[in-house]
Amino acid sequence: MVVSYNGLWKKMIDKKLQKQDLVKELGLSSATVAKMGKGEPVSNKVLEKLAKYFECSVSEIMSYE
């Protein structure tokens, strides 16, 4: 099973954000952002932080494929 963060990437494009902006603005580690880039799972805490930042639900950010 692969984790897809396509919803997150689309939201980032809409807001003109780059991956390093998640590190700066949300305090995520670059390793966590790299894991998402590879389609690897991250903690629920990270997903909740992203959902709060983008004002959406976790299911809008990631899905399982």
PQR file of N, CA, C, O and H, with PARSE charges and radii, in Angstrom:
ATOM      1  N   MET A   1       0.848  -1.184   0.000 -0.4000 1.5000
ATOM      2  CA  MET A   1       0.000   0.000   0.000 -0.0000 2.0000
ATOM      3  C   MET A   1       0.896   1.250   0.000  0.5500 1.7000
ATOM      4  O   MET A   1       1.858   1.351   0.761 -0.5500 1.4000
ATOM      5  N   VAL A   2       0.549   2.180  -0.867 -0.4000 1.5000
ATOM      6  CA  VAL A   2       1.315   3.419  -1.005 -0.0000 2.0000
ATOM      7  C   VAL A   2       0.462   4.579  -0.510  0.5500 1.7000
ATOM      8  O   VAL A   2      -0.748   4.619  -0.733 -0.5500 1.4000
ATOM      9  H   VAL A   2      -0.233   2.098  -1.485  0.4000 1.0000
ATOM     10  N   VAL A   3       1.105   5.508   0.157 -0.4000 1.5000
ATOM     11  CA  VAL A   3       0.414   6.707   0.614 -0.0000 2.0000
ATOM     12  C   VAL A   3       0.560   7.768  -0.472  0.5500 1.7000
ATOM     13  O   VAL A   3       1.658   8.012  -0.972 -0.5500 1.4000
ATOM     14  H   VAL A   3       2.088   5.475   0.338  0.4000 1.0000
ATOM     15  N   SER A   4      -0.542   8.386  -0.824 -0.4000 1.5000
ATOM     16  CA  SER A   4      -0.517   9.450  -1.828 -0.0000 2.0000
ATOM     17  C   SER A   4      -0.789  10.792  -1.150  0.5500 1.7000
ATOM     18  O   SER A   4      -1.752  10.943  -0.398 -0.5500 1.4000
ATOM     19  H   SER A   4      -1.434   8.188  -0.418  0.4000 1.0000
ATOM     20  N   TYR A   5       0.068  11.748  -1.430 -0.4000 1.5000
ATOM     21  CA  TYR A   5      -0.093  13.099  -0.897 -0.0000 2.0000
ATOM     22  C   TYR A   5      -0.470  14.069  -2.016  0.5500 1.7000
ATOM     23  O   TYR A   5      -0.168  15.260  -1.937 -0.5500 1.4000
ATOM     24  H   TYR A   5       0.850  11.626  -2.041  0.4000 1.0000
ATOM     25  N   ASN A   6      -1.127  13.562  -3.053 -0.4000 1.5000
ATOM     26  CA  ASN A   6      -1.487  14.410  -4.194 -0.0000 2.0000
ATOM     27  C   ASN A   6      -2.326  15.609  -3.774  0.5500 1.7000
ATOM     28  O   ASN A   6      -2.160  16.702  -4.315 -0.5500 1.4000
ATOM     29  H   ASN A   6      -1.372  12.595  -3.117  0.4000 1.0000
ATOM     30  N   GLY A   7      -3.220  15.416  -2.820 -0.4000 1.5000
ATOM     31  CA  GLY A   7      -4.033  16.525  -2.333 -0.0000 2.0000
ATOM     32  C   GLY A   7      -3.180  17.613  -1.711  0.5500 1.7000
ATOM     33  O   GLY A   7      -3.437  18.802  -1.903 -0.5500 1.4000
ATOM     34  H   GLY A   7      -3.355  14.528  -2.380  0.4000 1.0000
ATOM     35  N   LEU A   8      -2.172  17.207  -0.972 -0.4000 1.5000
ATOM     36  CA  LEU A   8      -1.253  18.168  -0.353 -0.0000 2.0000
ATOM     37  C   LEU A   8      -0.495  18.941  -1.417  0.5500 1.7000
ATOM     38  O   LEU A   8      -0.404  20.167  -1.350 -0.5500 1.4000
ATOM     39  H   LEU A   8      -1.963  16.242  -0.817  0.4000 1.0000
ATOM     40  N   TRP A   9       0.049  18.233  -2.397 -0.4000 1.5000
ATOM     41  CA  TRP A   9       0.839  18.903  -3.438 -0.0000 2.0000
ATOM     42  C   TRP A   9      -0.034  19.896  -4.209  0.5500 1.7000
ATOM     43  O   TRP A   9       0.427  20.982  -4.559 -0.5500 1.4000
ATOM     44  H   TRP A   9      -0.025  17.237  -2.451  0.4000 1.0000
ATOM     45  N   LYS A  10      -1.283  19.532  -4.475 -0.4000 1.5000
ATOM     46  CA  LYS A  10      -2.187  20.448  -5.182 -0.0000 2.0000
ATOM     47  C   LYS A  10      -2.453  21.698  -4.346  0.5500 1.7000
ATOM     48  O   LYS A  10      -2.463  22.811  -4.873 -0.5500 1.4000
ATOM     49  H   LYS A  10      -1.658  18.650  -4.191  0.4000 1.0000
ATOM     50  N   LYS A  11      -2.668  21.514  -3.049 -0.4000 1.5000
ATOM     51  CA  LYS A  11      -2.900  22.662  -2.174 -0.0000 2.0000
ATOM     52  C   LYS A  11      -1.664  23.561  -2.120  0.5500 1.7000
ATOM     53  O   LYS A  11      -1.780  24.786  -2.086 -0.5500 1.4000
ATOM     54  H   LYS A  11      -2.659  20.610  -2.621  0.4000 1.0000
ATOM     55  N   MET A  12      -0.500  22.952  -2.113 -0.4000 1.5000
ATOM     56  CA  MET A  12       0.736  23.730  -2.087 -0.0000 2.0000
ATOM     57  C   MET A  12       0.889  24.541  -3.374  0.5500 1.7000
ATOM     58  O   MET A  12       1.310  25.697  -3.330 -0.5500 1.4000
ATOM     59  H   MET A  12      -0.406  21.957  -2.140  0.4000 1.0000
ATOM     60  N   ILE A  13       0.554  23.948  -4.511 -0.4000 1.5000
ATOM     61  CA  ILE A  13       0.625  24.665  -5.789 -0.0000 2.0000
ATOM     62  C   ILE A  13      -0.346  25.842  -5.770  0.5500 1.7000
ATOM     63  O   ILE A  13      -0.004  26.946  -6.193 -0.5500 1.4000
ATOM     64  H   ILE A  13       0.212  23.009  -4.547  0.4000 1.0000
ATOM     65  N   ASP A  14      -1.558  25.596  -5.275 -0.4000 1.5000
ATOM     66  CA  ASP A  14      -2.559  26.671  -5.210 -0.0000 2.0000
ATOM     67  C   ASP A  14      -2.073  27.854  -4.374  0.5500 1.7000
ATOM     68  O   ASP A  14      -2.359  29.008  -4.690 -0.5500 1.4000
ATOM     69  H   ASP A  14      -1.835  24.699  -4.931  0.4000 1.0000
ATOM     70  N   LYS A  15      -1.334  27.551  -3.302 -0.4000 1.5000
ATOM     71  CA  LYS A  15      -0.838  28.617  -2.420 -0.0000 2.0000
ATOM     72  C   LYS A  15       0.575  29.071  -2.797  0.5500 1.7000
ATOM     73  O   LYS A  15       1.180  29.893  -2.109 -0.5500 1.4000
ATOM     74  H   LYS A  15      -1.102  26.613  -3.046  0.4000 1.0000
ATOM     75  N   LYS A  16       1.088  28.521  -3.898 -0.4000 1.5000
ATOM     76  CA  LYS A  16       2.439  28.850  -4.376 -0.0000 2.0000
ATOM     77  C   LYS A  16       3.503  28.566  -3.303  0.5500 1.7000
ATOM     78  O   LYS A  16       4.408  29.369  -3.077 -0.5500 1.4000
ATOM     79  H   LYS A  16       0.597  27.852  -4.457  0.4000 1.0000
ATOM     80  N   LEU A  17       3.371  27.419  -2.659 -0.4000 1.5000
ATOM     81  CA  LEU A  17       4.325  27.013  -1.630 -0.0000 2.0000
ATOM     82  C   LEU A  17       5.264  25.945  -2.169  0.5500 1.7000
ATOM     83  O   LEU A  17       4.909  25.183  -3.069 -0.5500 1.4000
ATOM     84  H   LEU A  17       2.636  26.766  -2.842  0.4000 1.0000
ATOM     85  N   GLN A  18       6.453  25.900  -1.613 -0.4000 1.5000
ATOM     86  CA  GLN A  18       7.395  24.840  -1.928 -0.0000 2.0000
ATOM     87  C   GLN A  18       7.582  23.980  -0.687  0.5500 1.7000
ATOM     88  O   GLN A  18       7.178  24.356   0.413 -0.5500 1.4000
ATOM     89  H   GLN A  18       6.741  26.518  -0.883  0.4000 1.0000
ATOM     90  N   LYS A  19       8.197  22.826  -0.880 -0.4000 1.5000
ATOM     91  CA  LYS A  19       8.353  21.892   0.241 -0.0000 2.0000
ATOM     92  C   LYS A  19       9.103  22.528   1.408  0.5500 1.7000
ATOM     93  O   LYS A  19       8.767  22.279   2.566 -0.5500 1.4000
ATOM     94  H   LYS A  19       8.525  22.521  -1.773  0.4000 1.0000
ATOM     95  N   GLN A  20      10.107  23.338   1.120 -0.4000 1.5000
ATOM     96  CA  GLN A  20      10.858  23.954   2.224 -0.0000 2.0000
ATOM     97  C   GLN A  20      10.006  24.932   3.020  0.5500 1.7000
ATOM     98  O   GLN A  20      10.324  25.238   4.170 -0.5500 1.4000
ATOM     99  H   GLN A  20      10.380  23.540   0.179  0.4000 1.0000
ATOM    100  N   ASP A  21       8.910  25.433   2.411 -0.4000 1.5000
ATOM    101  CA  ASP A  21       7.997  26.301   3.156 -0.0000 2.0000
ATOM    102  C   ASP A  21       7.300  25.534   4.274  0.5500 1.7000
ATOM    103  O   ASP A  21       6.990  26.111   5.316 -0.5500 1.4000
ATOM    104  H   ASP A  21       8.652  25.185   1.477  0.4000 1.0000
ATOM    105  N   LEU A  22       7.051  24.242   4.071 -0.4000 1.5000
ATOM    106  CA  LEU A  22       6.442  23.430   5.124 -0.0000 2.0000
ATOM    107  C   LEU A  22       7.397  23.294   6.303  0.5500 1.7000
ATOM    108  O   LEU A  22       6.973  23.269   7.459 -0.5500 1.4000
ATOM    109  H   LEU A  22       7.303  23.773   3.224  0.4000 1.0000
ATOM    110  N   VAL A  23       8.675  23.208   6.004 -0.4000 1.5000
ATOM    111  CA  VAL A  23       9.687  23.123   7.060 -0.0000 2.0000
ATOM    112  C   VAL A  23       9.709  24.435   7.854  0.5500 1.7000
ATOM    113  O   VAL A  23       9.718  24.425   9.085 -0.5500 1.4000
ATOM    114  H   VAL A  23       9.019  23.228   5.065  0.4000 1.0000
ATOM    115  N   LYS A  24       9.717  25.553   7.139 -0.4000 1.5000
ATOM    116  CA  LYS A  24       9.803  26.866   7.795 -0.0000 2.0000
ATOM    117  C   LYS A  24       8.520  27.230   8.529  0.5500 1.7000
ATOM    118  O   LYS A  24       8.560  27.625   9.694 -0.5500 1.4000
ATOM    119  H   LYS A  24       9.710  25.560   6.139  0.4000 1.0000
ATOM    120  N   GLU A  25       7.387  27.099   7.854 -0.4000 1.5000
ATOM    121  CA  GLU A  25       6.128  27.611   8.408 -0.0000 2.0000
ATOM    122  C   GLU A  25       5.463  26.664   9.406  0.5500 1.7000
ATOM    123  O   GLU A  25       4.780  27.119  10.324 -0.5500 1.4000
ATOM    124  H   GLU A  25       7.355  26.778   6.908  0.4000 1.0000
ATOM    125  N   LEU A  26       5.653  25.363   9.240 -0.4000 1.5000
ATOM    126  CA  LEU A  26       4.988  24.414  10.133 -0.0000 2.0000
ATOM    127  C   LEU A  26       5.944  23.731  11.098  0.5500 1.7000
ATOM    128  O   LEU A  26       5.514  23.002  11.992 -0.5500 1.4000
ATOM    129  H   LEU A  26       6.208  24.994   8.494  0.4000 1.0000
ATOM    130  N   GLY A  27       7.218  23.960  10.924 -0.4000 1.5000
ATOM    131  CA  GLY A  27       8.196  23.342  11.806 -0.0000 2.0000
ATOM    132  C   GLY A  27       8.374  21.854  11.555  0.5500 1.7000
ATOM    133  O   GLY A  27       8.809  21.117  12.440 -0.5500 1.4000
ATOM    134  H   GLY A  27       7.567  24.552  10.197  0.4000 1.0000
ATOM    135  N   LEU A  28       8.037  21.411  10.338 -0.4000 1.5000
ATOM    136  CA  LEU A  28       8.251  20.002  10.005 -0.0000 2.0000
ATOM    137  C   LEU A  28       9.734  19.787   9.724  0.5500 1.7000
ATOM    138  O   LEU A  28      10.433  20.707   9.299 -0.5500 1.4000
ATOM    139  H   LEU A  28       7.684  22.010   9.619  0.4000 1.0000
ATOM    140  N   SER A  29      10.203  18.582   9.961 -0.4000 1.5000
ATOM    141  CA  SER A  29      11.599  18.292   9.634 -0.0000 2.0000
ATOM    142  C   SER A  29      11.714  18.034   8.140  0.5500 1.7000
ATOM    143  O   SER A  29      10.755  17.616   7.492 -0.5500 1.4000
ATOM    144  H   SER A  29       9.635  17.834  10.306  0.4000 1.0000
ATOM    145  N   SER A  30      12.891  18.288   7.610 -0.4000 1.5000
ATOM    146  CA  SER A  30      13.097  18.034   6.181 -0.0000 2.0000
ATOM    147  C   SER A  30      12.981  16.540   5.901  0.5500 1.7000
ATOM    148  O   SER A  30      12.603  16.151   4.796 -0.5500 1.4000
ATOM    149  H   SER A  30      13.670  18.627   8.136  0.4000 1.0000
ATOM    150  N   ALA A  31      13.298  15.699   6.880 -0.4000 1.5000
ATOM    151  CA  ALA A  31      13.162  14.242   6.715 -0.0000 2.0000
ATOM    152  C   ALA A  31      11.686  13.856   6.560  0.5500 1.7000
ATOM    153  O   ALA A  31      11.353  12.979   5.763 -0.5500 1.4000
ATOM    154  H   ALA A  31      13.604  16.016   7.778  0.4000 1.0000
ATOM    155  N   THR A  32      10.812  14.506   7.317 -0.4000 1.5000
ATOM    156  CA  THR A  32       9.374  14.234   7.213 -0.0000 2.0000
ATOM    157  C   THR A  32       8.852  14.639   5.841  0.5500 1.7000
ATOM    158  O   THR A  32       8.087  13.899   5.222 -0.5500 1.4000
ATOM    159  H   THR A  32      11.083  15.219   7.964  0.4000 1.0000
ATOM    160  N   VAL A  33       9.257  15.797   5.370 -0.4000 1.5000
ATOM    161  CA  VAL A  33       8.826  16.268   4.049 -0.0000 2.0000
ATOM    162  C   VAL A  33       9.365  15.331   2.972  0.5500 1.7000
ATOM    163  O   VAL A  33       8.677  15.055   1.989 -0.5500 1.4000
ATOM    164  H   VAL A  33       9.879  16.398   5.872  0.4000 1.0000
ATOM    165  N   ALA A  34      10.585  14.843   3.151 -0.4000 1.5000
ATOM    166  CA  ALA A  34      11.170  13.894   2.194 -0.0000 2.0000
ATOM    167  C   ALA A  34      10.379  12.590   2.180  0.5500 1.7000
ATOM    168  O   ALA A  34      10.159  12.012   1.116 -0.5500 1.4000
ATOM    169  H   ALA A  34      11.143  15.066   3.950  0.4000 1.0000
ATOM    170  N   LYS A  35       9.950  12.124   3.350 -0.4000 1.5000
ATOM    171  CA  LYS A  35       9.142  10.899   3.421 -0.0000 2.0000
ATOM    172  C   LYS A  35       7.842  11.067   2.634  0.5500 1.7000
ATOM    173  O   LYS A  35       7.426  10.158   1.915 -0.5500 1.4000
ATOM    174  H   LYS A  35      10.129  12.593   4.215  0.4000 1.0000
ATOM    175  N   MET A  36       7.207  12.220   2.768 -0.4000 1.5000
ATOM    176  CA  MET A  36       5.970  12.470   2.034 -0.0000 2.0000
ATOM    177  C   MET A  36       6.246  12.485   0.534  0.5500 1.7000
ATOM    178  O   MET A  36       5.440  11.995  -0.257 -0.5500 1.4000
ATOM    179  H   MET A  36       7.545  12.959   3.352  0.4000 1.0000
ATOM    180  N   GLY A  37       7.381  13.046   0.148 -0.4000 1.5000
ATOM    181  CA  GLY A  37       7.761  13.088  -1.260 -0.0000 2.0000
ATOM    182  C   GLY A  37       7.954  11.711  -1.854  0.5500 1.7000
ATOM    183  O   GLY A  37       7.777  11.514  -3.056 -0.5500 1.4000
ATOM    184  H   GLY A  37       8.036  13.444   0.790  0.4000 1.0000
ATOM    185  N   LYS A  38       8.322  10.743  -1.001 -0.4000 1.5000
ATOM    186  CA  LYS A  38       8.529   9.362  -1.445 -0.0000 2.0000
ATOM    187  C   LYS A  38       7.274   8.509  -1.285  0.5500 1.7000
ATOM    188  O   LYS A  38       7.288   7.319  -1.600 -0.5500 1.4000
ATOM    189  H   LYS A  38       8.466  10.902  -0.024  0.4000 1.0000
ATOM    190  N   GLY A  39       6.179   9.117  -0.792 -0.4000 1.5000
ATOM    191  CA  GLY A  39       4.948   8.357  -0.596 -0.0000 2.0000
ATOM    192  C   GLY A  39       4.987   7.457   0.619  0.5500 1.7000
ATOM    193  O   GLY A  39       4.298   6.439   0.659 -0.5500 1.4000
ATOM    194  H   GLY A  39       6.168  10.083  -0.536  0.4000 1.0000
ATOM    195  N   GLU A  40       5.788   7.821   1.612 -0.4000 1.5000
ATOM    196  CA  GLU A  40       5.885   7.042   2.849 -0.0000 2.0000
ATOM    197  C   GLU A  40       4.965   7.655   3.904  0.5500 1.7000
ATOM    198  O   GLU A  40       4.706   8.858   3.887 -0.5500 1.4000
ATOM    199  H   GLU A  40       6.348   8.648   1.579  0.4000 1.0000
ATOM    200  N   PRO A  41       4.477   6.825   4.817 -0.5600 1.5000
ATOM    201  CA  PRO A  41       3.584   7.347   5.856  0.2800 2.0000
ATOM    202  C   PRO A  41       4.302   8.278   6.837  0.5500 1.7000
ATOM    203  O   PRO A  41       5.494   8.129   7.108 -0.5500 1.4000
ATOM    204  N   VAL A  42       3.542   9.237   7.357 -0.4000 1.5000
ATOM    205  CA  VAL A  42       4.032  10.142   8.406 -0.0000 2.0000
ATOM    206  C   VAL A  42       3.041  10.077   9.565  0.5500 1.7000
ATOM    207  O   VAL A  42       1.966   9.491   9.434 -0.5500 1.4000
ATOM    208  H   VAL A  42       2.574   9.358   7.138  0.4000 1.0000
ATOM    209  N   SER A  43       3.393  10.668  10.677 -0.4000 1.5000
ATOM    210  CA  SER A  43       2.557  10.569  11.872 -0.0000 2.0000
ATOM    211  C   SER A  43       1.241  11.336  11.724  0.5500 1.7000
ATOM    212  O   SER A  43       1.123  12.262  10.922 -0.5500 1.4000
ATOM    213  H   SER A  43       4.266  11.144  10.783  0.4000 1.0000
ATOM    214  N   ASN A  44       0.274  10.925  12.512 -0.4000 1.5000
ATOM    215  CA  ASN A  44      -1.014  11.621  12.530 -0.0000 2.0000
ATOM    216  C   ASN A  44      -0.836  13.065  12.981  0.5500 1.7000
ATOM    217  O   ASN A  44      -1.556  13.953  12.525 -0.5500 1.4000
ATOM    218  H   ASN A  44       0.370  10.173  13.163  0.4000 1.0000
ATOM    219  N   LYS A  45       0.109  13.300  13.863 -0.4000 1.5000
ATOM    220  CA  LYS A  45       0.375  14.659  14.351 -0.0000 2.0000
ATOM    221  C   LYS A  45       0.764  15.569  13.177  0.5500 1.7000
ATOM    222  O   LYS A  45       0.308  16.710  13.098 -0.5500 1.4000
ATOM    223  H   LYS A  45       0.694  12.579  14.234  0.4000 1.0000
ATOM    224  N   VAL A  46       1.599  15.067  12.276 -0.4000 1.5000
ATOM    225  CA  VAL A  46       2.012  15.834  11.097 -0.0000 2.0000
ATOM    226  C   VAL A  46       0.811  16.088  10.199  0.5500 1.7000
ATOM    227  O   VAL A  46       0.617  17.202   9.714 -0.5500 1.4000
ATOM    228  H   VAL A  46       1.969  14.140  12.340  0.4000 1.0000
ATOM    229  N   LEU A  47       0.007  15.057   9.979 -0.4000 1.5000
ATOM    230  CA  LEU A  47      -1.171  15.201   9.117 -0.0000 2.0000
ATOM    231  C   LEU A  47      -2.157  16.212   9.695  0.5500 1.7000
ATOM    232  O   LEU A  47      -2.737  17.008   8.957 -0.5500 1.4000
ATOM    233  H   LEU A  47       0.164  14.152  10.373  0.4000 1.0000
ATOM    234  N   GLU A  48      -2.347  16.182  11.003 -0.4000 1.5000
ATOM    235  CA  GLU A  48      -3.252  17.132  11.655 -0.0000 2.0000
ATOM    236  C   GLU A  48      -2.721  18.563  11.529  0.5500 1.7000
ATOM    237  O   GLU A  48      -3.492  19.500  11.323 -0.5500 1.4000
ATOM    238  H   GLU A  48      -1.876  15.536  11.603  0.4000 1.0000
ATOM    239  N   LYS A  49      -1.405  18.723  11.654 -0.4000 1.5000
ATOM    240  CA  LYS A  49      -0.784  20.038  11.519 -0.0000 2.0000
ATOM    241  C   LYS A  49      -1.005  20.583  10.105  0.5500 1.7000
ATOM    242  O   LYS A  49      -1.322  21.759   9.925 -0.5500 1.4000
ATOM    243  H   LYS A  49      -0.779  17.962  11.821  0.4000 1.0000
ATOM    244  N   LEU A  50      -0.832  19.712   9.108 -0.4000 1.5000
ATOM    245  CA  LEU A  50      -1.041  20.108   7.715 -0.0000 2.0000
ATOM    246  C   LEU A  50      -2.507  20.468   7.458  0.5500 1.7000
ATOM    247  O   LEU A  50      -2.801  21.465   6.799 -0.5500 1.4000
ATOM    248  H   LEU A  50      -0.574  18.757   9.254  0.4000 1.0000
ATOM    249  N   ALA A  51      -3.418  19.653   7.981 -0.4000 1.5000
ATOM    250  CA  ALA A  51      -4.850  19.897   7.781 -0.0000 2.0000
ATOM    251  C   ALA A  51      -5.258  21.234   8.413  0.5500 1.7000
ATOM    252  O   ALA A  51      -6.035  21.991   7.830 -0.5500 1.4000
ATOM    253  H   ALA A  51      -3.179  18.843   8.517  0.4000 1.0000
ATOM    254  N   LYS A  52      -4.737  21.511   9.581 -0.4000 1.5000
ATOM    255  CA  LYS A  52      -5.057  22.778  10.243 -0.0000 2.0000
ATOM    256  C   LYS A  52      -4.510  23.954   9.433  0.5500 1.7000
ATOM    257  O   LYS A  52      -5.195  24.961   9.254 -0.5500 1.4000
ATOM    258  H   LYS A  52      -4.106  20.896  10.054  0.4000 1.0000
ATOM    259  N   TYR A  53      -3.287  23.823   8.948 -0.4000 1.5000
ATOM    260  CA  TYR A  53      -2.653  24.892   8.170 -0.0000 2.0000
ATOM    261  C   TYR A  53      -3.432  25.188   6.885  0.5500 1.7000
ATOM    262  O   TYR A  53      -3.646  26.347   6.530 -0.5500 1.4000
ATOM    263  H   TYR A  53      -2.730  23.005   9.093  0.4000 1.0000
ATOM    264  N   PHE A  54      -3.853  24.120   6.191 -0.4000 1.5000
ATOM    265  CA  PHE A  54      -4.568  24.288   4.927 -0.0000 2.0000
ATOM    266  C   PHE A  54      -6.084  24.388   5.115  0.5500 1.7000
ATOM    267  O   PHE A  54      -6.830  24.489   4.140 -0.5500 1.4000
ATOM    268  H   PHE A  54      -3.679  23.178   6.479  0.4000 1.0000
ATOM    269  N   GLU A  55      -6.536  24.361   6.373 -0.4000 1.5000
ATOM    270  CA  GLU A  55      -7.957  24.471   6.708 -0.0000 2.0000
ATOM    271  C   GLU A  55      -8.793  23.461   5.928  0.5500 1.7000
ATOM    272  O   GLU A  55      -9.737  23.815   5.221 -0.5500 1.4000
ATOM    273  H   GLU A  55      -5.930  24.279   7.164  0.4000 1.0000
ATOM    274  N   CYS A  56      -8.414  22.190   6.079 -0.4000 1.5000
ATOM    275  CA  CYS A  56      -9.122  21.113   5.392 -0.0000 2.0000
ATOM    276  C   CYS A  56      -9.041  19.854   6.248  0.5500 1.7000
ATOM    277  O   CYS A  56      -8.473  19.873   7.340 -0.5500 1.4000
ATOM    278  H   CYS A  56      -7.647  21.902   6.653  0.4000 1.0000
ATOM    279  N   SER A  57      -9.603  18.777   5.755 -0.4000 1.5000
ATOM    280  CA  SER A  57      -9.524  17.509   6.478 -0.0000 2.0000
ATOM    281  C   SER A  57      -8.283  16.733   6.034  0.5500 1.7000
ATOM    282  O   SER A  57      -7.727  16.986   4.965 -0.5500 1.4000
ATOM    283  H   SER A  57     -10.064  18.761   4.868  0.4000 1.0000
ATOM    284  N   VAL A  58      -7.864  15.795   6.861 -0.4000 1.5000
ATOM    285  CA  VAL A  58      -6.701  14.966   6.539 -0.0000 2.0000
ATOM    286  C   VAL A  58      -6.947  14.210   5.233  0.5500 1.7000
ATOM    287  O   VAL A  58      -6.023  14.032   4.439 -0.5500 1.4000
ATOM    288  H   VAL A  58      -8.315  15.589   7.729  0.4000 1.0000
ATOM    289  N   SER A  59      -8.177  13.768   5.006 -0.4000 1.5000
ATOM    290  CA  SER A  59      -8.476  12.998   3.794 -0.0000 2.0000
ATOM    291  C   SER A  59      -8.314  13.830   2.514  0.5500 1.7000
ATOM    292  O   SER A  59      -8.192  13.271   1.424 -0.5500 1.4000
ATOM    293  H   SER A  59      -8.928  13.913   5.651  0.4000 1.0000
ATOM    294  N   GLU A  60      -8.313  15.157   2.644 -0.4000 1.5000
ATOM    295  CA  GLU A  60      -8.094  16.018   1.481 -0.0000 2.0000
ATOM    296  C   GLU A  60      -6.616  16.151   1.166  0.5500 1.7000
ATOM    297  O   GLU A  60      -6.247  16.577   0.071 -0.5500 1.4000
ATOM    298  H   GLU A  60      -8.412  15.611   3.529  0.4000 1.0000
ATOM    299  N   ILE A  61      -5.766  15.790   2.122 -0.4000 1.5000
ATOM    300  CA  ILE A  61      -4.318  15.918   1.974 -0.0000 2.0000
ATOM    301  C   ILE A  61      -3.691  14.618   1.506  0.5500 1.7000
ATOM    302  O   ILE A  61      -2.821  14.616   0.636 -0.5500 1.4000
ATOM    303  H   ILE A  61      -6.066  15.444   3.011  0.4000 1.0000
ATOM    304  N   MET A  62      -4.132  13.522   2.084 -0.4000 1.5000
ATOM    305  CA  MET A  62      -3.516  12.242   1.759 -0.0000 2.0000
ATOM    306  C   MET A  62      -4.542  11.150   1.588  0.5500 1.7000
ATOM    307  O   MET A  62      -5.670  11.251   2.072 -0.5500 1.4000
ATOM    308  H   MET A  62      -4.839  13.524   2.792  0.4000 1.0000
ATOM    309  N   SER A  63      -4.131  10.090   0.885 -0.4000 1.5000
ATOM    310  CA  SER A  63      -4.991   8.924   0.715 -0.0000 2.0000
ATOM    311  C   SER A  63      -4.099   7.701   0.537  0.5500 1.7000
ATOM    312  O   SER A  63      -2.901   7.819   0.279 -0.5500 1.4000
ATOM    313  H   SER A  63      -3.215  10.009   0.492  0.4000 1.0000
ATOM    314  N   TYR A  64      -4.701   6.535   0.679 -0.4000 1.5000
ATOM    315  CA  TYR A  64      -3.978   5.273   0.465 -0.0000 2.0000
ATOM    316  C   TYR A  64      -4.339   4.725  -0.904  0.5500 1.7000
ATOM    317  O   TYR A  64      -5.507   4.725  -1.291 -0.5500 1.4000
ATOM    318  H   TYR A  64      -5.675   6.439   0.888  0.4000 1.0000
ATOM    319  N   GLU A  65      -3.342   4.261  -1.631 -0.4000 1.5000
ATOM    320  CA  GLU A  65      -3.586   3.694  -2.956 -0.0000 2.0000
ATOM    321  C   GLU A  65      -3.052   2.282  -3.030  0.5500 1.7000
ATOM    322  O   GLU A  65      -3.163   1.634  -4.070 -0.5500 1.4000
ATOM    323  H   GLU A  65      -2.393   4.260  -1.316  0.4000 1.0000
TER
END
